[in-house]
């Protein structure tokens, strides 16, 4: 959770990259909300065999996965971090809430970390590069673990004053940021409430909590973390970038288009990441729909000139 601060005056000395260490309490909470959902996933397969899973659970899990996942990809990432479009105030607030429901950190914290990642991508200062320990087999194994989820524990806290002063100054976003603990509880309890009401049973509430709550959060965590780890290690690199980001097609659908990662790093402010023929990008389709509805404007769509400028030559 980030405290309200005013951006430094122009001409002042550069603010530091980090603002102290993560507290032991914060580390413990991160452990709870990363490890418990993972354990839920491990329990999911035997739990599903023959009992404990119904169409109501599947529908709730898909709806919550889609809404919260797009809250991260469209909201936290393409809008708040990279300003790929401009949004009306109600949608801006809704995107901040939906992204917070993914339990990947508060909106300002998430944006600050990701802007820092782009500023130092695959170099010293990048919070989650898999290449920070070297290129040997052991170093890469260590790097993969670090990039995937190890970076979340006992880390330096990214300085939001340096990397997200615009969000610190936005009252609506700052309110949502402060409500992150409450939104974390809500994103787990709401599936239970809907499951109980739709089945009119406590068992439906329990399975809704399990599948659309814990399992959904865990799946979304690992898909997002895979962009940090796998998509900086494996895949194709058709566009020039100063890091090792890559397009990894197997994750395109479940990541809502985020795995076209080389395309994104080559042109971070572009609203579409899947810029090639057949490259599915659900987040871009949602942005397109919002534009048609008049909820957003000034969308930064790819153009042949932008793509040609960034394509790898030869």
C-alpha positions in Angstrom: 0.0 0.0 0.0 1.4 3.4 -1.0 1.2 6.6 1.0 0.1 9.8 -0.6 3.1 11.9 -1.7 3.6 14.9 -4.0 5.9 14.6 -7.0 9.3 16.4 -6.5 9.7 19.8 -8.0 11.3 20.0 -11.4 15.1 20.5 -11.3 15.5 18.6 -8.0 18.0 15.8 -7.6 16.9 12.4 -9.1 14.9 10.3 -6.6 16.4 6.9 -5.7 15.2 3.7 -7.5 14.1 2.0 -4.2 12.5 3.3 -1.0 13.7 0.9 1.6 13.2 -2.8 2.2 10.0 -4.7 2.3 8.9 -5.4 5.9 8.7 -8.9 7.3 4.9 -8.5 7.6 4.6 -7.6 3.9 6.8 -10.6 2.9 4.6 -12.9 5.1 1.4 -11.6 3.4 2.9 -12.1 0.0 3.8 -15.7 0.9 0.2 -16.3 2.0 -1.3 -14.9 -1.2 1.1 -16.7 -3.5 1.7 -20.1 -1.8 -1.9 -20.8 -0.5 -3.4 -20.4 -4.0 -0.6 -22.6 -5.4 -1.5 -25.3 -2.8 -5.1 -24.9 -3.9 -4.1 -25.7 -7.5 -2.2 -28.8 -6.4 -5.3 -30.0 -4.6 -7.6 -29.1 -7.5 -7.1 -32.3 -9.6 -8.0 -34.9 -7.0 -10.6 -32.6 -5.6 -12.3 -32.4 -9.1 -12.5 -36.1 -9.7 -16.1 -37.0 -9.3 -17.2 -34.3 -6.9 -16.6 -30.7 -5.8 -16.8 -29.2 -9.3 -19.9 -28.1 -11.3 -20.8 -25.9 -14.2 -21.5 -23.0 -11.8 -17.9 -23.2 -10.5 -16.5 -23.3 -14.0 -18.6 -20.3 -15.1 -17.6 -18.3 -12.0 -13.9 -19.2 -12.4 -13.9 -18.2 -16.1 -15.8 -14.9 -15.4 -13.5 -13.9 -12.5 -10.4 -15.0 -14.4 -11.4 -12.9 -17.4 -12.5 -9.8 -15.5 -9.5 -9.7 -13.2 -7.0 -10.8 -15.8 -8.1 -8.0 -18.2 -8.0 -5.7 -15.2 -4.3 -6.3 -15.1 -3.5 -6.4 -18.8 -5.8 -3.6 -20.1 -5.8 -1.6 -16.8 -2.6 -2.0 -14.8 -0.4 -2.7 -17.8 -1.5 -1.0 -21.0 -3.3 1.9 -19.5 -1.8 2.9 -16.1 1.7 1.8 -16.8 2.1 2.7 -20.5 -0.7 5.1 -21.2 -1.7 3.3 -24.5 -5.0 5.2 -24.4 -7.0 7.7 -22.4 -10.0 6.6 -20.4 -13.1 8.2 -18.9 -13.0 8.5 -15.1 -15.6 5.7 -14.4 -13.6 3.3 -16.5 -10.3 4.4 -15.0 -11.6 3.5 -11.5 -13.2 0.3 -12.7 -9.9 -0.8 -14.3 -8.0 0.0 -11.1 -10.4 -2.1 -9.1 -10.5 -5.0 -11.5 -6.7 -5.2 -11.6 -6.5 -5.1 -7.8 -8.8 -8.1 -7.7 -6.0 -10.1 -9.3 -4.1 -9.9 -6.0 -0.8 -9.0 -7.7 -0.2 -5.9 -5.6 -1.8 -2.5 -5.4 -2.1 -0.5 -8.6 0.6 2.1 -7.7 3.0 -0.6 -6.5 2.4 -2.7 -9.6 2.9 0.2 -12.0 6.0 1.4 -10.3 7.6 -2.1 -10.5 6.7 -2.5 -14.1 8.0 0.9 -15.2 11.2 0.1 -13.3 11.3 -3.2 -15.2 11.2 -1.4 -18.5 13.7 1.2 -17.5 16.3 -1.4 -16.6 15.0 -4.4 -18.5 17.4 -7.4 -18.2 20.0 -5.2 -16.6 21.0 -4.3 -13.0 18.0 -2.6 -11.5 15.4 -4.8 -13.2 13.3 -6.3 -10.4 12.6 -9.6 -12.1 15.0 -10.4 -15.0 16.0 -14.1 -15.4 19.4 -13.0 -16.7 20.8 -11.3 -13.6 22.8 -14.3 -12.4 24.6 -15.3 -15.6 24.0 -17.6 -18.6 25.1 -21.0 -17.3 22.6 -23.8 -16.5 22.6 -23.2 -12.7 22.5 -19.4 -13.2 19.6 -19.7 -15.5 17.7 -22.0 -13.2 18.3 -19.6 -10.4 17.3 -16.7 -12.7 14.0 -18.4 -13.8 13.0 -18.9 -10.1 13.9 -15.3 -9.3 12.0 -13.9 -12.3 9.0 -16.1 -11.9 8.2 -15.5 -8.2 11.4 -15.3 -6.1 11.7 -11.5 -6.7 8.5 -11.0 -4.7 10.2 -12.0 -1.4 12.5 -9.9 0.7 13.0 -7.4 -2.0 13.7 -3.7 -2.3 10.5 -1.7 -2.7 10.4 0.3 -5.9 10.2 4.0 -5.3 6.8 5.1 -6.5 7.7 8.7 -6.2 10.3 8.1 -9.0 8.4 5.7 -11.2 4.7 6.6 -10.6 4.3 10.2 -9.6 1.3 10.6 -11.9 -0.6 7.9 -10.1 0.4 9.3 -6.7 -1.2 12.6 -7.7 -4.4 10.9 -9.0 -6.9 10.9 -6.1 -9.1 8.2 -7.6 -6.2 5.8 -8.2 -4.7 6.6 -4.8 -8.0 5.7 -3.1 -8.2 2.4 -4.9 -4.5 1.8 -4.0 -5.3 2.3 -0.3 -8.2 -0.1 -0.5 -6.1 -3.0 -1.8 -6.3 -5.1 1.4 -10.1 -4.8 1.3 -10.2 -5.6 -2.4 -8.1 -8.7 -1.8 -10.6 -10.0 0.7 -13.5 -9.1 -1.7 -12.0 -10.9 -4.7 -11.9 -14.2 -2.6 -15.3 -13.8 -0.9 -17.4 -12.6 -3.9 -17.1 -16.0 -5.7 -18.2 -17.7 -2.5 -21.2 -15.3 -2.3 -22.2 -15.9 -5.9 -21.6 -19.6 -5.7 -23.8 -19.8 -2.6 -26.6 -17.7 -4.0 -26.6 -19.5 -7.4 -26.7 -23.0 -5.9 -28.5 -21.9 -2.7 -26.1 -24.0 -0.6 -23.1 -23.6 1.6 -21.4 -26.3 -0.5 -21.8 -24.0 -3.5 -20.2 -21.2 -1.6 -17.3 -23.3 -0.6 -16.6 -24.6 -4.1 -17.1 -21.1 -5.5 -14.5 -19.8 -3.1 -12.1 -22.6 -4.0 -12.3 -22.6 -7.8 -13.2 -19.0 -8.7 -11.3 -17.7 -5.7 -8.1 -19.5 -4.8 -7.5 -21.5 -7.9 -8.3 -18.6 -10.2 -5.9 -16.3 -8.3 -3.2 -18.9 -8.5 -3.6 -19.5 -12.2 -3.5 -15.8 -13.0 -0.5 -15.4 -10.8 1.5 -18.0 -12.7 0.4 -16.8 -16.1 1.5 -13.2 -15.2 4.8 -14.4 -13.7 5.4 -16.5 -16.8 5.6 -13.3 -18.8 8.4 -12.2 -16.5 10.3 -15.5 -16.7 9.5 -17.6 -19.8 8.9 -14.6 -22.1 12.4 -13.3 -21.3 14.0 -16.6 -22.0 12.2 -18.4 -24.8 10.5 -17.5 -28.0 10.9 -15.4 -31.1 12.4 -11.9 -31.4 11.2 -10.3 -34.6 11.5 -6.7 -33.3 14.6 -4.9 -32.0 14.7 -4.2 -28.3 17.5 -3.7 -25.8 16.6 -6.7 -23.8 15.9 -10.4 -24.3 12.1 -10.2 -24.3 10.5 -12.7 -26.7 7.1 -13.6 -28.3 5.9 -16.9 -26.8 2.8 -18.0 -28.6 1.6 -20.9 -26.3 0.7 -18.3 -23.6 -1.2 -15.9 -25.9 -4.7 -17.0 -25.0 -4.4 -17.4 -21.3 -2.4 -14.2 -20.9 -4.9 -12.2 -23.0 -2.1 -11.3 -25.5 0.6 -10.4 -23.0 3.0 -13.1 -24.2 3.7 -11.2 -27.4 6.4 -9.7 -25.2 9.1 -8.8 -27.7 6.6 -6.8 -29.7 5.6 -5.0 -26.5 9.1 -4.2 -25.4 9.9 -2.9 -28.9 7.0 -0.5 -28.7 5.8 -0.3 -25.0 3.1 2.3 -25.5 1.3 0.5 -28.3 -2.2 -0.7 -27.3 -1.8 -4.0 -29.3 0.9 -6.5 -28.5 -0.1 -9.2 -31.0 0.7 -7.1 -34.1 1.3 -10.0 -36.5 -1.2 -12.0 -38.6 -2.9 -14.6 -36.4 -1.5 -13.3 -33.1 -4.4 -13.4 -30.8 -4.6 -10.5 -28.4 -7.8 -10.4 -26.4 -6.7 -7.3 -24.4 -6.5 -5.3 -27.7 -10.0 -6.5 -28.7 -11.3 -5.2 -25.4 -9.6 -1.9 -25.9 -11.1 -1.7 -29.4 -14.6 -2.4 -28.0 -14.1 0.3 -25.3 -13.1 2.7 -28.1 -16.2 1.9 -30.1 -18.3 2.5 -27.1 -16.7 5.9 -26.6 -15.3 5.0 -23.2 -11.7 5.6 -24.2 -9.9 7.7 -26.8 -6.5 8.6 -28.3 -5.6 4.9 -28.6 -2.1 4.2 -29.8 -2.7 1.5 -32.4 0.2 0.0 -34.4 0.8 1.3 -37.9 2.9 -0.1 -40.7 5.4 2.7 -40.2 5.8 1.9 -36.4 6.2 -1.8 -37.1 8.7 -1.3 -39.9 10.8 1.1 -37.8 11.1 -1.6 -35.0 11.5 -4.7 -37.1 14.8 -6.6 -36.9 16.7 -5.9 -40.1 18.2 -8.6 -42.2 
